[in-house]
Amino acid sequence: MRKRAVLVLRYYEDLSESEVAKIMGCSVGTVRSQTHQAIARLRRLVGEPVTLEA
Protein backbone atom coordinates (compact mmCIF):
# COMPACT_ATOMS: atom_id res chain seq x y z
CA MET A 1 0.00 0.00 0.00
CA ARG A 2 2.85 2.42 0.78
CA LYS A 3 4.42 1.83 -2.62
CA ARG A 4 1.16 2.70 -4.34
CA ALA A 5 0.78 5.85 -2.26
CA VAL A 6 4.34 6.92 -3.05
CA LEU A 7 3.77 6.51 -6.79
CA VAL A 8 0.47 8.39 -6.72
CA LEU A 9 1.92 11.27 -4.73
CA ARG A 10 5.16 11.46 -6.73
CA TYR A 11 3.86 11.07 -10.27
CA TYR A 12 0.10 11.68 -10.29
CA GLU A 13 0.13 14.55 -7.81
CA ASP A 14 3.61 15.66 -9.02
CA LEU A 15 5.02 16.19 -5.51
CA SER A 16 8.69 16.25 -4.61
CA GLU A 17 10.33 13.49 -2.58
CA SER A 18 10.49 15.77 0.46
CA GLU A 19 6.79 16.67 0.16
CA VAL A 20 5.85 13.00 -0.07
CA ALA A 21 8.06 12.17 2.92
CA LYS A 22 6.38 14.86 4.99
CA ILE A 23 2.88 13.68 4.05
CA MET A 24 3.68 10.03 4.73
CA GLY A 25 5.67 10.71 7.88
CA CYS A 26 8.85 9.02 6.70
CA SER A 27 12.30 9.93 5.43
CA VAL A 28 13.21 10.97 1.90
CA GLY A 29 15.32 7.81 1.69
CA THR A 30 12.24 5.71 2.39
CA VAL A 31 10.33 7.53 -0.36
CA ARG A 32 13.20 6.84 -2.78
CA SER A 33 13.42 3.15 -1.92
CA GLN A 34 9.63 2.68 -2.02
CA THR A 35 9.52 4.41 -5.41
CA HIS A 36 12.32 2.22 -6.76
CA GLN A 37 10.66 -0.97 -5.50
CA ALA A 38 7.26 0.01 -6.87
CA ILE A 39 8.61 0.82 -10.32
CA ALA A 40 10.61 -2.42 -10.40
CA ARG A 41 7.45 -4.37 -9.54
CA LEU A 42 5.47 -2.60 -12.26
CA ARG A 43 8.17 -3.44 -14.78
CA ARG A 44 8.03 -7.11 -13.78
CA LEU A 45 4.24 -7.17 -14.04
CA VAL A 46 4.03 -5.33 -17.36
CA GLY A 47 7.07 -6.93 -18.95
CA GLU A 48 9.39 -5.55 -21.55
CA PRO A 49 7.96 -3.03 -24.01
CA VAL A 50 7.25 -4.33 -27.49
CA THR A 51 8.99 -2.52 -30.33
CA LEU A 52 7.52 -2.44 -33.79
CA GLU A 53 9.83 -2.97 -36.72
CA ALA A 54 9.37 -0.75 -39.77
N, C-alpha and C positions, 0 to 999 in steps of 0.2 A: 504494500500500500504506500509506503514512503517513497519508493522509486517512482510510482505513478504520480504522486503529488509533486515530486521534484521536477519531473518532466513537464507537467502541466504549468507549474509556476515559472520554470525557466523559459520554455519555448512557446507555450500558448499565451501566457500572460506577459512574456518578454521581460521578466525580472532578472536582476543581476544575482550572482551567487550570494553576495552578502545580504541582499533583500530576502532571498529564499531562506537563508540560514536564520535570519531574524524571525521570520514568520513561523518557521518550523521549530525554532528553539534548539538549534544545533549549530555546529561549527561549519565554516566554509569548506573545510576539508571533507566533512561528511556529505555536504551537498555535492561536491565534486565526485566523490567515490560512488554515491548513489546514482548520480547522472551517468557515470561511466558504466556501471553495472546494468542499469536500465537499458541503455543504448545497445550494449553487448547482447542482452537478452532479446531485444527487438530484432537485431540482426540475425540471431540464431533462428528465431521464429519465422521471420520473413524469408530468409535465405538470401543468396546472392542475386543481385539484379540481373535481369536478362538483357543482353544487348542484341539489337537487331543489325544484321549485316545488310549492307546496301547491295 
